[in-house]
Amino acid sequence: MKIDKEQYIEEYIRLSGFLAKKPSDYTEKTTKKHNKAMKQLLLLEKELSGNLQLATEVYSILLNNEDLYIKQSAATECLDLRICVDQSIEVLEYIRQNGERMASMGADRILRIWRGELDPSKPF
């Protein structure tokens, strides 16, 4: 079944609501929901990567979402696909400087990898 831009956005936001965003979110119950949502998000992202025009439309909207983790996830995907690069870097810089600790660390790591300053296969 083919879905449209609005359905991708709604599903991306819905699934992101199940993700663990801070250490206290990692309980047995929430971890199962997190893992299930991650698998579904990865499938959604894979579908989007096959259509760069649709991906650009979807991610450009998600980059403006209020939730920093949705923005960070969208920015990461954009850099991977090499779309909306300037906007993604701005979003990650903002999160790096103003986000709560976990989001800030994640944004910093993504930016360092993007700039070639960090090997993504190595731990922090």
Secondary structure, 3 states (H helix, E strand, C coil): CCCCHHHHHHHHHHHHCCCCCCHHHCCHHHHHHHHHHHHHHHHHHHHHHCCHHHHHHHHHHHCCCCCHHHHHHHHHHHHHHCCCHHHHHHHHHHHHHHCCHHHHHHHHHHHHHHCCCCCCCCCC
